């Protein structure tokens, strides 16, 4: 009937109207925010900023002064997500490799390449990320330098700057977690392969140490502590990661009481082996990178000034070069760290130079 037709038309019109309103409301609704990009590595800083951060801790500041007196010149913040130790070791190693003379670079990168080639991951995305990391290291082993990840700026950037861009955050193009994952697996594999070797930890085996420290068996320790992402590194890891990567590792202990002073722990792959040396600092529950300069050899570790490269300031390394300026002002002579400042060095091609007397 005409009445029913009018009722149906009205119903149909209301439905169309409501659907249109629903569509418009959907378009106006707030979108799900994109995943936040988290910084994994900071830019290199002078030791002054480390003193400033702990300026109310007299003992800590004294230890930083001791670091400066022993030749350390800077540090880099490393994200504290449970992976900081592996992240610091891995990035520090790659910095050493790209800063080394070309023959040494190819040799060190070749060792790391062979380690990475031996790993396989069941997860498809993990394996894809691992292969991207392996491709970069393979290029280093051929003397081709570090190539930039996709969608990242590369104009006029140093090798150190390119490296930093590849690892600085957790974006999809970043190689950060691929490196951490690889180091965890290499560490676990070395520990298990040498679980009963009495020479593994200066006369005691990993199995005995695990038992003595209540960590279970080496297999349990690796399954619970070494392999899972986001789990902090325990002491045994330091003894395994150095030979696993064929590196020397020096840890500056800044987390102890005032009476202990500045202490170091050294771990090596073995005597008579040409190996890069990575420097890290441990302060309460966290690891950051340290940078050291050896006046006797005129090298920067890492990277080496002899290669004509600056200490990496991350992306800044691509457009600004830096030098260290030391002041002779007697008013600051009492503080070792206050005598060192960083300034742009626009006159040199690659310049991270020490100005004045040490």
C-alpha positions in Angstrom: 0.0 0.0 0.0 1.1 3.6 -0.4 1.4 3.9 3.4 3.7 0.9 3.6 5.8 2.2 0.7 6.3 5.5 2.4 7.2 3.8 5.7 9.7 1.6 3.9 11.2 4.6 2.0 11.6 6.4 5.3 13.3 3.4 6.9 15.6 3.0 4.0 16.4 6.8 4.1 17.2 6.6 7.8 19.4 3.6 7.3 21.3 5.4 4.5 21.6 8.5 6.7 22.9 6.5 9.7 25.4 4.6 7.6 26.7 7.9 6.2 27.1 9.3 9.8 28.8 6.1 10.9 31.3 6.4 8.0 32.0 10.0 8.8 32.5 9.3 12.5 34.9 6.5 11.6 36.9 8.9 9.5 36.9 11.4 12.3 37.8 8.9 15.0 41.4 9.1 16.2 43.7 6.8 14.4 45.7 4.2 16.2 49.1 5.8 16.8 52.1 4.4 15.0 54.6 2.5 17.1 57.0 5.0 18.7 60.6 5.0 17.6 62.8 4.4 20.5 66.4 5.6 20.6 68.8 2.6 21.1 72.1 4.6 21.0 72.9 8.2 21.8 75.5 10.4 20.2 79.0 10.4 21.6 79.5 12.8 24.5 82.5 14.1 26.4 83.1 12.8 30.0 81.9 16.2 31.2 78.3 15.2 30.7 78.8 12.1 32.7 80.2 14.1 35.6 77.2 16.6 35.2 74.7 13.7 35.4 76.2 12.5 38.6 77.4 15.8 40.0 75.9 15.0 43.5 77.8 11.7 43.7 81.4 12.7 44.7 82.7 9.2 44.5 81.3 8.6 41.0 82.7 11.9 39.8 86.2 11.0 41.1 86.0 7.7 39.2 85.2 9.6 36.0 88.2 11.9 36.6 90.3 8.7 36.9 88.9 7.5 33.6 90.1 10.8 32.0 93.5 10.4 33.6 93.8 6.9 32.1 93.1 8.2 28.6 89.3 7.9 28.2 87.8 10.8 26.4 84.1 10.1 25.9 81.1 7.9 26.3 77.9 6.9 24.5 74.5 6.2 26.0 73.0 2.8 25.3 69.3 2.0 25.7 68.6 0.1 28.9 66.1 -2.5 27.9 67.9 -5.6 29.2 70.0 -5.8 26.0 72.4 -2.9 26.9 75.5 -5.1 27.4 75.1 -7.0 24.1 74.2 -3.7 22.3 77.3 -1.9 23.6 79.6 -4.8 22.7 78.2 -5.3 19.3 78.2 -1.6 18.3 81.6 -1.0 19.8 83.0 -3.9 17.9 81.6 -2.6 14.6 83.0 0.9 15.3 86.4 -0.7 15.9 86.2 -2.6 12.6 85.3 0.3 10.4 88.0 2.5 12.0 90.8 0.0 11.5 93.3 0.1 8.7 91.9 -1.6 5.6 93.7 -5.0 6.0 92.9 -5.2 9.6 89.3 -4.1 8.9 88.9 -6.9 6.4 90.4 -9.5 8.8 88.3 -8.5 11.8 85.1 -8.2 9.7 85.9 -11.6 8.2 86.0 -13.2 11.6 82.6 -11.6 12.5 81.2 -12.6 9.1 82.0 -16.3 9.7 80.4 -16.1 13.1 77.2 -14.7 11.7 77.2 -17.1 8.7 77.0 -20.0 11.2 73.7 -18.8 12.7 70.1 -19.6 11.5 66.8 -18.4 13.0 63.5 -20.2 12.7 61.4 -17.0 12.8 61.2 -15.7 9.2 61.5 -12.0 10.1 64.4 -12.7 12.5 66.2 -14.6 9.7 65.6 -11.8 7.2 67.0 -9.2 9.6 70.0 -11.4 10.3 70.7 -11.7 6.6 70.6 -7.9 6.3 73.2 -7.6 9.1 75.3 -10.3 7.5 75.3 -8.5 4.1 76.7 -5.3 5.7 79.4 -7.2 7.6 80.3 -9.2 4.4 80.8 -5.8 2.6 83.2 -4.8 5.4 85.1 -8.0 5.0 85.6 -7.1 1.3 86.9 -3.7 2.2 83.8 -2.0 0.7 82.9 0.0 3.8 79.6 0.3 5.7 76.6 0.8 3.4 73.6 2.7 4.6 70.2 1.0 5.3 67.3 1.9 3.0 65.4 5.2 3.5 68.2 6.8 5.5 70.1 10.0 4.6 73.6 9.4 3.4 74.8 12.7 1.9 78.3 13.6 3.1 78.3 11.2 6.1 81.3 9.4 7.4 81.4 5.7 7.9 80.8 6.2 11.6 77.8 8.3 10.9 76.4 5.7 8.5 76.9 3.0 11.1 75.2 5.0 13.7 72.1 5.6 11.5 71.9 1.8 11.0 71.6 1.1 14.7 70.4 4.2 16.5 66.7 3.2 17.0 64.2 0.4 16.8 62.7 1.4 13.4 62.1 -1.4 10.8 65.2 -0.5 8.9 67.4 -0.7 12.1 69.8 -3.5 12.6 69.9 -3.1 16.3 67.9 -6.1 17.5 69.4 -8.3 14.8 72.9 -7.6 16.2 71.8 -8.2 19.8 70.1 -11.5 18.9 73.2 -12.7 17.0 75.5 -11.9 19.9 73.2 -13.7 22.4 73.2 -16.9 20.2 77.0 -16.7 19.6 77.6 -16.3 23.4 75.3 -19.2 24.3 76.9 -21.5 21.6 80.4 -20.8 22.9 79.4 -21.4 26.5 77.8 -24.7 25.7 80.6 -25.9 23.4 83.1 -25.2 26.2 80.9 -26.0 29.2 83.4 -28.4 30.7 86.6 -26.7 29.6 88.6 -26.0 32.8 90.4 -23.1 31.1 87.3 -21.3 30.0 87.2 -19.0 33.0 90.7 -18.8 34.3 91.0 -22.4 35.6 87.4 -23.2 36.1 84.7 -24.4 33.7 81.4 -22.8 32.9 79.6 -25.8 34.4 81.4 -25.5 37.7 80.7 -21.7 37.9 77.0 -22.2 37.1 76.8 -24.8 39.9 78.7 -22.6 42.3 76.6 -19.5 41.7 73.3 -21.4 41.8 72.6 -20.8 38.1 71.7 -24.4 37.3 73.5 -26.1 34.4 75.0 -24.1 31.5 72.2 -25.3 29.3 69.6 -23.9 31.8 71.6 -20.7 32.2 71.7 -20.1 28.4 68.0 -21.0 28.0 66.9 -18.7 30.8 69.4 -15.8 30.7 71.5 -15.7 27.6 69.1 -16.4 24.7 65.9 -14.6 25.7 65.9 -11.0 24.5 65.6 -8.3 27.2 67.3 -10.3 29.9 70.3 -8.6 31.6 73.8 -10.2 31.1 75.2 -12.0 34.0 78.9 -12.3 34.9 79.4 -15.6 33.0 78.4 -13.9 29.8 81.5 -11.6 29.8 83.8 -14.7 29.9 82.0 -16.2 27.0 81.3 -13.3 24.7 85.0 -12.3 24.3 86.2 -15.6 22.8 82.9 -16.1 21.0 83.5 -12.8 19.0 87.3 -13.0 19.2 87.6 -9.6 20.9 89.2 -8.0 24.0 86.7 -6.5 26.4 87.5 -4.0 29.2 84.8 -3.1 31.6 85.2 0.0 33.8 83.3 -0.6 37.1 81.7 2.6 38.2 79.1 1.0 40.4 81.1 0.2 43.4 81.5 2.0 46.7 83.9 4.9 47.4 86.5 2.7 49.0 87.1 0.6 45.9 88.1 3.4 43.6 88.1 2.8 39.8 88.4 -0.8 38.9 88.5 -2.7 35.6 87.7 -6.2 34.4 89.4 -7.5 31.3 88.3 -10.4 29.1 90.2 -11.7 26.1 89.8 -14.2 23.3 93.3 -15.6 23.9 97.0 -14.7 23.8 98.7 -13.9 20.6 95.4 -13.1 18.7 94.9 -9.9 16.8 91.6 -8.7 18.2 89.7 -5.4 18.5 89.3 -4.1 22.0 85.8 -2.8 23.2 85.5 -0.5 26.2 82.3 -0.3 28.2 81.4 1.2 31.6 79.2 -0.5 34.2 77.2 1.7 36.5 74.4 0.4 38.7 72.6 -2.1 36.6 73.5 -0.6 33.2 76.2 -0.7 30.5 77.3 2.2 28.3 80.1 2.6 25.8 83.4 4.2 26.6 86.0 5.7 24.2 89.7 5.7 24.9 92.7 7.4 23.3 96.3 6.1 23.4 98.8 8.9 23.1 101.7 6.5 22.7 100.3 5.0 19.5 98.3 8.1 18.4 95.2 5.9 18.1 91.6 6.4 19.1 89.9 3.3 20.4 87.4 3.2 18.8 87.9 4.5 16.2 91.6 4.9 15.1 92.9 8.4 14.3 95.6 6.7 12.3 92.9 5.7 9.8 92.0 9.4 9.4 88.6 8.9 11.0 87.0 10.8 13.9 85.3 9.4 16.9 81.8 8.9 15.7 79.3 11.5 16.8 76.5 9.6 15.0 74.8 11.6 12.3 76.8 14.6 13.3 79.8 12.8 12.0 78.5 13.2 8.5 78.4 17.0 8.4 80.6 18.3 11.3 84.1 17.2 12.3 85.3 17.6 15.9 88.3 18.2 17.9 89.2 18.2 21.6 90.3 21.5 23.0 92.1 21.5 26.3 92.3 24.6 28.3 95.3 25.8 30.3 93.2 27.9 32.7 94.5 27.4 36.2 91.0 27.9 37.6 89.9 24.5 36.3 93.2 22.6 36.7 91.9 20.8 39.8 89.3 18.9 37.7 90.6 16.6 35.1 87.4 16.3 33.1 86.7 20.0 33.1 89.9 20.6 31.0 88.4 18.8 28.0 85.8 20.3 25.7 84.5 19.4 22.2 84.3 21.9 19.4 83.6 21.7 15.7 86.8 21.5 13.6 85.9 22.9 10.2 89.4 23.2 9.0 90.3 19.5 8.8 89.0 16.7 6.6 88.6 14.2 9.4 89.6 15.8 12.7 89.2 14.5 16.2 92.4 16.1 17.5 93.9 16.8 20.9 94.9 20.5 21.2 97.5 21.5 23.7 99.4 19.4 26.3 97.9 16.5 28.1 
